[in-house]
Amino acid sequence: MKKFTKTTLAVVTGFTLCMSANAMAQTELTSEVQKESYSIGASLGKYISGQIYNQTELGAEVNVDLVIEGVVDALKDNPRFSDEEILTYLNQRAEQLNTAREAAEAKLALESLTAGNEYLAENKKKEGVKETASGLQYEVISEGEGRKPDPQDVVTVHYKGSLIDGTEFDSTYERNEPNRFALMSVIEGWQEGIPLMNEGSTYKLSIPAALAYGDKQVGIIPPGSVLVFEVELVKVEAPGQNSHGMGLSGMGMGGMMGGGH
């Protein structure tokens, strides 16, 4: 089966549209109505192109000629199928795509988990890296002199998070704003790792998937991923302390808030 890229799909779709329109010359767009009307079509075309690309990425076959024919027939209010038949065929396609998506995610999760286990096995051999009973690995970059947080405390941290290949998915340093949150509200790897730190410390945490998001995809983080963080514990507060001040914040991209299970 031929696989489309976004670029080739745009070329193929554009060529087919041109042929379907009998190679009509481009209309000169002079009035605001013409420009707005064209923009409606361009927006619709981009949406359809994106849908086709997403489906072919999952291995589904799409006949672009018939997609365009269906759009034209619908615009003419003369579709070949009834609304009920169209819904039936779309639901049928949706089931196929869901099955393909689940298989792709399972494959990706297994690949990520395997790579993550290899990374953790090598990382714990490095000087200065310690591993807890749960499999969390940590390394002291600098040690502070403040107190360690209790599980119920509120903490303020600066951090940057990356995948094991170095891809950075979040950073408070980039936003130039630390995050403040209840320790019990974040992923298990943070709930265990941050209490190891004294206030003012910076640690590197390597968090197994089981202590992060498990087999869930979160943003650009693939399922089954080991997460690597450089975390600076800026401040520790008892619950309710300074509650009239700065409110609790999220952790970027939906961030580390909430468990992975």
C-alpha positions as CSV (number, residue, x, y, z in Angstrom):
1,M,0.0,0.0,0.0
2,K,1.3,3.4,-0.9
3,K,2.1,5.6,2.1
4,F,1.5,9.3,2.0
5,T,3.6,12.0,3.6
6,K,2.1,15.4,4.3
7,T,3.9,16.9,1.4
8,T,3.1,14.2,-1.2
9,L,-0.5,14.1,0.0
10,A,-0.8,17.8,-0.6
11,V,0.6,17.4,-4.1
12,V,-1.6,14.4,-4.9
13,T,-4.7,16.1,-3.6
14,G,-3.9,19.3,-5.4
15,F,-3.3,17.5,-8.6
16,T,-6.6,15.5,-8.3
17,L,-8.5,18.6,-7.5
18,C,-7.1,20.3,-10.5
19,M,-8.1,17.3,-12.7
20,S,-11.5,17.2,-11.1
21,A,-12.1,20.8,-12.0
22,N,-11.1,20.1,-15.6
23,A,-7.9,22.2,-15.2
24,M,-9.9,25.4,-14.6
25,A,-7.8,28.5,-14.5
26,Q,-7.4,30.0,-11.1
27,T,-10.0,32.7,-10.3
28,E,-8.6,36.1,-9.7
29,L,-9.4,37.0,-6.1
30,T,-10.1,40.7,-5.9
31,S,-13.1,41.2,-3.6
32,E,-13.3,40.5,0.1
33,V,-16.1,38.0,-0.5
34,Q,-13.9,36.1,-3.0
35,K,-11.0,36.0,-0.6
36,E,-13.2,34.9,2.3
37,S,-14.9,32.2,0.1
38,Y,-11.6,30.9,-1.1
39,S,-10.4,30.8,2.6
40,I,-13.4,28.6,3.5
41,G,-12.3,26.1,0.8
42,A,-8.7,26.2,1.8
43,S,-9.5,25.6,5.4
44,L,-11.7,22.7,4.5
45,G,-9.0,21.3,2.2
46,K,-6.4,21.5,5.0
47,Y,-8.7,19.7,7.4
48,I,-9.5,16.9,4.9
49,S,-5.8,16.6,4.0
50,G,-4.9,16.2,7.7
51,Q,-7.6,13.5,8.2
52,I,-6.3,11.6,5.2
53,Y,-2.7,11.8,6.4
54,N,-3.7,10.6,9.9
55,Q,-5.5,7.6,8.5
56,T,-2.8,6.6,6.1
57,E,-0.3,6.9,8.9
58,L,-2.2,4.1,10.7
59,G,-2.1,2.0,7.5
60,A,-5.6,2.7,6.3
61,E,-6.2,3.0,2.5
62,V,-7.9,6.2,1.3
63,N,-9.0,6.8,-2.3
64,V,-8.4,10.6,-2.6
65,D,-10.4,10.8,-5.9
66,L,-13.5,9.5,-4.1
67,V,-13.0,11.8,-1.1
68,I,-13.0,14.8,-3.4
69,E,-16.0,13.4,-5.3
70,G,-17.9,13.0,-2.0
71,V,-17.1,16.6,-1.0
72,V,-18.3,17.9,-4.4
73,D,-21.5,15.8,-4.3
74,A,-22.2,17.0,-0.7
75,L,-21.7,20.6,-1.8
76,K,-24.2,20.0,-4.6
77,D,-26.6,18.3,-2.1
78,N,-26.5,15.2,-4.2
79,P,-24.6,12.5,-2.2
80,R,-24.7,8.9,-3.4
81,F,-25.5,7.6,0.1
82,S,-28.2,8.5,2.7
83,D,-27.1,10.2,5.9
84,E,-27.6,6.8,7.7
85,E,-25.5,5.0,5.2
86,I,-22.7,7.6,5.5
87,L,-22.7,7.3,9.3
88,T,-22.6,3.5,9.1
89,Y,-19.5,3.6,6.8
90,L,-17.8,6.3,8.9
91,N,-18.4,4.2,12.1
92,Q,-17.0,1.2,10.3
93,R,-13.9,3.1,9.4
94,A,-13.6,4.5,12.9
95,E,-13.6,1.0,14.4
96,Q,-10.8,0.0,12.0
97,L,-8.8,3.1,12.9
98,N,-9.2,2.5,16.6
99,T,-8.0,-1.0,16.3
100,A,-5.0,0.1,14.2
101,R,-4.3,2.9,16.7
102,E,-4.3,0.6,19.7
103,A,-2.0,-1.8,17.9
104,A,0.4,1.1,17.0
105,E,0.3,2.4,20.6
106,A,1.0,-1.0,22.0
107,K,4.0,-1.5,19.7
108,L,5.3,2.0,20.6
109,A,4.9,1.3,24.3
110,L,6.8,-1.9,24.1
111,E,9.6,-0.2,22.1
112,S,9.8,2.6,24.6
113,L,9.7,0.2,27.6
114,T,12.5,-1.9,26.2
115,A,14.6,1.2,25.4
116,G,13.8,2.6,28.9
117,N,14.9,-0.6,30.7
118,E,18.1,-0.6,28.8
119,Y,18.7,3.1,29.7
120,L,18.0,2.4,33.4
121,A,20.3,-0.6,33.5
122,E,23.2,1.4,32.1
123,N,22.4,4.6,34.0
124,K,22.6,2.9,37.5
125,K,26.1,1.8,36.7
126,K,27.2,5.4,36.6
127,E,29.1,6.8,39.6
128,G,26.8,8.8,41.9
129,V,23.6,7.2,40.7
130,K,21.5,5.5,43.4
131,E,18.4,3.4,42.9
132,T,15.5,3.0,45.3
133,A,13.5,-0.2,45.8
134,S,10.8,1.0,43.4
135,G,13.3,1.5,40.6
136,L,13.6,5.3,40.8
137,Q,17.1,6.5,40.1
138,Y,18.5,9.7,41.4
139,E,21.8,11.6,41.3
140,V,22.8,14.6,43.4
141,I,23.9,17.5,41.3
142,S,24.1,19.9,44.3
143,E,23.0,19.5,47.9
144,G,21.0,22.2,49.7
145,E,20.8,22.8,53.4
146,G,17.0,23.3,53.9
147,R,14.6,20.7,55.2
148,K,13.3,17.7,53.3
149,P,9.6,18.0,52.3
150,D,7.0,15.7,53.9
151,P,4.5,14.0,51.6
152,Q,1.7,16.5,52.4
153,D,3.8,19.6,51.8
154,V,3.6,22.1,49.1
155,V,6.8,22.6,47.1
156,T,8.2,25.1,44.5
157,V,10.5,23.7,41.9
158,H,12.4,24.6,38.8
159,Y,12.9,21.7,36.4
160,K,13.5,20.5,32.9
161,G,12.2,17.2,31.7
162,S,13.4,15.1,28.7
163,L,13.1,11.7,27.2
164,I,16.0,9.3,27.2
165,D,17.0,10.4,23.7
166,G,17.4,14.0,25.0
167,T,14.2,15.3,23.6
168,E,13.1,18.1,26.0
169,F,9.3,18.1,26.6
170,D,9.0,20.7,29.3
171,S,11.1,23.3,31.2
172,T,10.3,25.9,33.8
173,Y,13.6,27.5,33.1
174,E,12.5,28.2,29.6
175,R,9.3,29.9,30.9
176,N,11.5,31.6,33.6
177,E,8.8,30.7,36.2
178,P,9.0,27.9,38.8
179,N,6.0,25.7,39.6
180,R,4.3,25.4,43.0
181,F,2.2,22.4,43.8
182,A,1.1,20.0,46.4
183,L,3.6,17.1,46.4
184,M,0.8,14.5,46.7
185,S,-0.7,15.7,43.4
186,V,2.1,14.7,41.1
187,I,3.4,11.5,39.5
188,E,4.7,8.8,41.8
189,G,8.3,9.3,40.7
190,W,8.1,12.9,41.9
191,Q,6.3,12.0,45.1
192,E,9.2,9.6,45.9
193,G,12.1,11.6,44.5
194,I,11.5,15.1,45.8
195,P,11.3,14.1,49.5
196,L,14.8,12.8,49.1
197,M,16.0,16.3,48.5
198,N,16.8,19.1,50.9
199,E,15.4,22.5,50.1
200,G,18.0,24.2,47.8
201,S,19.1,20.9,46.2
202,T,19.2,20.0,42.6
203,Y,18.9,16.3,41.6
204,K,18.7,14.3,38.5
205,L,15.7,11.9,38.6
206,S,15.4,9.0,36.1
207,I,11.8,7.8,36.5
208,P,10.6,4.4,35.2
209,A,7.4,4.4,33.2
210,A,5.6,2.6,36.0
211,L,6.2,5.6,38.3
212,A,5.3,8.1,35.5
213,Y,2.6,7.7,32.9
214,G,2.8,3.9,32.4
215,D,1.4,3.0,28.9
216,K,-0.4,6.3,28.4
217,Q,0.7,8.8,25.8
218,V,0.9,12.3,27.2
219,G,1.7,15.2,24.8
220,I,4.9,14.2,23.0
221,I,5.8,11.7,25.7
222,P,5.3,8.2,24.1
223,P,3.7,5.4,26.2
224,G,6.0,3.4,28.3
225,S,8.6,6.2,28.5
226,V,11.3,6.7,31.1
227,L,11.3,10.3,32.1
228,V,14.5,12.2,33.0
229,F,14.3,15.3,35.1
230,E,16.8,17.9,36.5
231,V,14.9,19.2,39.5
232,E,15.8,22.2,41.7
233,L,13.8,22.2,45.0
234,V,13.4,26.0,45.5
235,K,11.1,26.1,48.5
236,V,9.2,23.8,50.9
237,E,6.0,24.9,52.7
238,A,3.7,23.1,55.1
239,P,0.2,22.7,53.8
240,G,-1.8,25.9,54.4
241,Q,1.3,27.9,54.9
242,N,1.1,31.2,52.9
243,S,-2.2,30.0,51.5
244,H,-3.2,33.7,50.9
245,G,-0.3,34.1,48.5
246,M,0.7,32.5,45.2
247,G,-1.8,29.8,44.2
248,L,-0.9,26.3,43.1
249,S,0.2,25.9,39.5
250,G,0.2,23.1,37.0
251,M,3.2,21.4,35.6
252,G,3.5,22.4,32.0
253,M,1.8,20.5,29.1
254,G,-0.7,19.0,31.6
255,G,2.7,18.3,33.0
256,M,3.5,16.0,35.9
257,M,0.2,16.6,37.6
258,G,-1.7,13.4,38.4
259,G,-0.5,9.8,38.4
260,G,0.1,7.7,35.4
261,H,-2.4,5.0,36.4
